[in-house]
């Protein structure tokens, strides 16, 4: 019996969607809110990807003392390479440092050449940690007496400018991610209000039909199911369209913003966002469908609670 009621209610809801005139306006309003939600979700993934990059790709520059010998430098280099929390280490000579600075800031190197100033850039070791949380342990490693004669001691502090700057960036990324998640929650509430209003309009247009159904003894569930099915179908269609538009935005964005393309200033970040989204599709889309199902159920219940009672007033008056 229950299966028959469910089947009949679902079929009526689907028929209402197909027969409804002006459904494009309803779909358009839902699409607008859901597309904005998809963009906010993309930005949330962007903030999370940025936080991951900051934590997993912490680059440090160790200044080598002029008094350090080649043997000491080589020994430090080999020991750093063997550390489990170090993903990469490179040795940068004075000449390489000068060339890098020349490409980065030609005016500075031009000034040095103009006034005959010798290469002021020291030899350095570039170290990439696997995680920002490994920084204190790495500092303790460098504080060993055998290495304090190789690395500039001004670096050997757990509160260096490099760490503070990276920590501030990570904190900002966490704050932005939390704010975006809050906005997503607010958008879900907006979608709920839109669904309530749409159901109320549909119920008001079918007030006589609701009255007849109650007159013949239909319960609330029988009345509720077609409206809920109708809203879920519209929400699902709007979600699919908005997800498609969001995918197009991601695909064409590097063409309009070269900084996001491969080799651009934010190319690594954009690739990380794309990879994170691709890996999350398996749970993200079902989660979104689950959310809109809950919104359809709750919105229909709120909207019909008053409408059904109002439709029953003529029947009560007659009795």
ZIKA-V642411 format. One record per residue. PHI is phi in degrees with one decimal (none if undefined). PSI is psi in radians with two decimals (none if undefined). OMEGA is omega as a letter, one per 30 degrees, with the letter a starting at -180 (none if undefined). Layout:
phi={PHI & PHI}
psi={PSI & PSI}
omega={OMEGA & OMEGA}
This chain:
phi={none & -64.0 & -63.7 & -64.9 & -64.2 & -62.3 & -62.4 & -65.0 & -66.4 & -65.6 & -64.2 & -64.1 & -63.7 & -64.8 & -64.5 & -63.6 & -64.2 & -71.1 & -88.1 & -62.1 & -92.9 & 84.9 & -66.3 & -62.6 & -65.9 & -63.3 & -63.6 & -63.5 & -65.4 & -68.1 & -61.5 & -58.4 & -69.3 & -68.5 & -65.2 & -60.6 & -62.7 & -63.2 & -64.3 & -63.8 & -63.0 & -61.3 & -64.5 & -63.5 & -63.3 & -62.8 & -63.9 & -67.1 & -65.0 & -62.3 & -62.9 & -64.3 & -63.9 & -62.5 & -75.5 & -92.6 & -128.6 & -86.4 & -95.4 & -125.7 & -120.1 & -99.4 & -79.5 & -87.6 & -68.8 & -64.3 & -80.2 & -72.6 & -87.2 & -62.1 & -65.6 & -64.3 & -64.0 & -65.1 & -64.9 & -63.0 & -59.8 & -67.0 & -67.8 & -66.5 & -60.8 & -84.3 & -69.6 & -68.6 & -96.3 & -105.8 & -91.4 & -160.6 & -148.0 & -131.9 & -102.0 & -115.0 & -75.5 & -61.7 & -66.4 & -64.9 & -63.0 & -65.3 & -64.9 & -63.8 & -68.0 & -64.5 & -71.2 & -80.0 & -141.6 & -60.7 & -64.7 & -65.3 & -67.0 & -64.2 & -62.9 & -63.5 & -68.2 & -62.4 & -100.4 & 66.7 & -82.8 & -68.5 & -54.5 & -90.8 & -83.6 & -82.7 & -70.1 & -138.8 & -113.3 & -91.8 & -120.6 & -114.8 & -85.5 & -72.7 & -150.9 & -60.1 & -68.1 & -84.4 & -59.0 & -57.4 & -66.2 & -66.3 & -64.2 & -62.3 & -62.9 & -73.2 & -79.9 & -62.9 & -52.5 & -68.3 & -102.1 & -68.1 & -89.0 & -111.8 & -96.9 & -55.7 & -64.4 & -65.3 & -78.0 & -76.9 & -148.3 & -76.2 & -122.8 & -70.1 & -61.2 & -60.6 & -66.0 & -62.6 & -65.0 & -64.5 & -63.6 & -65.6 & -63.3 & -63.4 & -64.7 & -64.0 & -63.7 & -64.1 & -63.2 & -63.1 & -62.2 & -64.6 & -64.1 & -66.1 & -64.0 & -63.9 & -64.6 & -59.9 & -61.5 & -65.9 & -66.2 & -61.8 & -64.8 & -62.6 & -60.7 & -60.9 & -64.1 & -63.6 & -62.6 & -58.8 & -66.5 & -64.3 & -66.5 & -62.0 & -65.5 & -65.4 & -68.2 & -64.6 & -69.7 & -111.3 & -61.9 & -65.8 & -64.2 & -63.4 & -62.3 & -65.8 & -62.7 & -69.1 & -65.0 & -88.6 & 95.5 & -68.6 & -84.8 & -64.6 & -64.1 & -63.3 & -75.4 & -69.6 & -60.3 & -61.2 & -64.4 & -64.8 & -61.8 & -60.7 & -67.0 & -66.1 & -63.6 & -64.4 & -64.5 & -64.6 & -63.8 & -63.3 & -65.8 & -63.2 & -64.8 & -65.2 & -65.5 & -63.9 & -64.9 & -63.6 & -63.8 & -65.4 & -60.6 & -64.5 & -66.9 & -92.8 & -59.7 & -61.6 & -70.7 & -90.3 & -123.8 & -58.6 & -65.4 & -91.9 & -73.6 & -61.4 & 91.3 & -76.4 & -60.9 & -113.5 & -62.7 & -64.1 & -63.8 & -65.3 & -64.2 & -66.0 & -64.0 & -61.5 & -65.4 & -66.2 & -65.0 & -60.7 & -71.5 & -97.1 & -60.5 & -61.3 & -113.8 & -69.7 & -64.3 & -59.3 & -64.2 & -64.9 & -63.4 & -63.9 & -65.4 & -70.4 & -64.8 & -63.7 & -63.0 & -63.3 & -64.2 & -67.9 & -63.4 & -65.9 & -62.5 & -63.7 & -68.8 & -82.5 & -59.1 & -84.3 & -65.0 & -66.5 & -64.4 & -68.2 & -67.2 & -84.5 & -59.7 & -59.6 & -66.2 & -65.5 & -65.0 & -65.0 & -69.1}
psi={-0.81 & -0.68 & -0.66 & -0.71 & -0.75 & -0.80 & -0.78 & -0.72 & -0.71 & -0.74 & -0.70 & -0.68 & -0.75 & -0.70 & -0.65 & -0.66 & -0.74 & -0.59 & -0.37 & 2.28 & 2.39 & 0.24 & -0.41 & -0.62 & -0.75 & -0.77 & -0.69 & -0.74 & -0.71 & -0.68 & -0.75 & -0.81 & -0.73 & -0.63 & -0.72 & -0.70 & -0.69 & -0.69 & -0.73 & -0.68 & -0.72 & -0.74 & -0.62 & -0.77 & -0.63 & -0.75 & -0.71 & -0.70 & -0.69 & -0.73 & -0.71 & -0.73 & -0.72 & -0.73 & -0.63 & -0.26 & 1.14 & 1.90 & 2.31 & 2.64 & 2.04 & 2.03 & 2.21 & 2.33 & 2.55 & -0.45 & -0.16 & 2.41 & 2.88 & -0.63 & -0.74 & -0.73 & -0.76 & -0.66 & -0.76 & -0.75 & -0.81 & -0.67 & -0.66 & -0.69 & -0.52 & -0.13 & 2.32 & -0.40 & 0.15 & 2.16 & -0.45 & 2.59 & 2.35 & 2.61 & 2.19 & 2.02 & 2.98 & -0.69 & -0.74 & -0.69 & -0.68 & -0.76 & -0.69 & -0.74 & -0.56 & -0.72 & -0.58 & -0.71 & 1.43 & -0.53 & -0.70 & -0.83 & -0.56 & -0.68 & -0.75 & -0.72 & -0.70 & -0.66 & 0.18 & 0.51 & 2.28 & 2.84 & 1.96 & -0.06 & 2.26 & 2.90 & 2.49 & 2.81 & 2.15 & 2.10 & 2.31 & 2.05 & 2.64 & -0.49 & 2.50 & -0.52 & -0.25 & -0.06 & -0.87 & -0.69 & -0.63 & -0.67 & -0.72 & -0.63 & -0.74 & -0.32 & 0.00 & 2.42 & -0.58 & -0.41 & -0.28 & -0.27 & -0.02 & -0.76 & 2.47 & 2.13 & -0.31 & -0.36 & -0.47 & 1.25 & 2.45 & -0.09 & 0.74 & 2.88 & -0.63 & -0.83 & -0.74 & -0.73 & -0.77 & -0.70 & -0.67 & -0.71 & -0.76 & -0.72 & -0.71 & -0.70 & -0.71 & -0.73 & -0.79 & -0.74 & -0.75 & -0.71 & -0.73 & -0.66 & -0.64 & -0.72 & -0.67 & -0.75 & -0.70 & -0.65 & -0.61 & -0.70 & -0.69 & -0.77 & -0.68 & -0.78 & -0.68 & -0.76 & -0.76 & -0.78 & -0.72 & -0.74 & -0.69 & -0.71 & -0.74 & -0.70 & -0.66 & -0.65 & -0.40 & 0.52 & -0.71 & -0.68 & -0.71 & -0.69 & -0.74 & -0.72 & -0.71 & -0.56 & -0.62 & 0.08 & 0.32 & 2.40 & 3.06 & -0.63 & -0.71 & -0.64 & -0.64 & -0.72 & -0.81 & -0.71 & -0.73 & -0.73 & -0.74 & -0.80 & -0.69 & -0.66 & -0.80 & -0.75 & -0.71 & -0.77 & -0.76 & -0.65 & -0.77 & -0.77 & -0.77 & -0.65 & -0.67 & -0.75 & -0.69 & -0.69 & -0.67 & -0.67 & -0.78 & -0.72 & -0.74 & -0.13 & -0.76 & -0.45 & -0.60 & -0.43 & 1.60 & -0.41 & -0.33 & -0.17 & 2.95 & 2.21 & -0.15 & 3.05 & -0.63 & 0.38 & -0.73 & -0.73 & -0.76 & -0.68 & -0.66 & -0.69 & -0.80 & -0.75 & -0.69 & -0.72 & -0.77 & -0.72 & -0.36 & -0.09 & -0.56 & -0.50 & -0.35 & -0.85 & -0.81 & -0.63 & -0.76 & -0.71 & -0.69 & -0.68 & -0.78 & -0.48 & -0.77 & -0.72 & -0.74 & -0.76 & -0.88 & -0.76 & -0.72 & -0.71 & -0.80 & -0.75 & -0.72 & -0.28 & -0.75 & -0.63 & -0.72 & -0.69 & -0.69 & -0.65 & -0.43 & -0.16 & -0.78 & -0.65 & -0.73 & -0.69 & -0.66 & -0.72 & none}
omega={l & l & l & l & l & a & a & a & l & l & l & l & l & l & l & l & a & a & a & l & a & l & l & l & l & l & a & l & l & l & a & a & a & l & l & l & l & l & l & l & l & l & l & l & l & l & l & l & l & l & l & l & a & a & a & a & l & a & l & l & l & l & a & l & l & a & a & l & l & l & l & l & a & l & l & a & a & l & l & a & a & a & a & a & l & a & a & l & l & l & a & l & l & a & l & l & l & l & l & l & l & l & a & a & a & a & a & l & l & l & l & a & a & a & l & l & l & a & a & a & a & l & a & l & l & a & l & l & l & a & l & a & l & a & a & l & l & l & l & l & a & a & l & a & a & a & l & l & a & a & l & a & l & l & a & l & a & a & l & l & a & a & a & a & l & l & l & l & l & l & l & l & l & l & l & l & l & l & l & l & l & l & l & l & l & l & l & l & l & l & l & l & l & l & l & a & l & l & l & l & l & l & l & l & a & a & l & l & l & l & a & l & l & a & a & l & l & l & a & a & l & l & a & a & a & l & l & l & l & a & a & l & l & l & l & l & l & l & a & l & a & l & l & l & l & l & l & l & l & a & a & a & l & l & a & l & a & a & l & a & l & a & l & a & a & a & a & l & a & l & l & l & a & l & l & l & l & a & a & a & a & l & a & a & l & l & l & l & l & l & a & l & l & l & l & l & a & l & l & l & a & a & a & a & l & a & a & l & l & l & a & a & l & l & l & l & a & l & none}
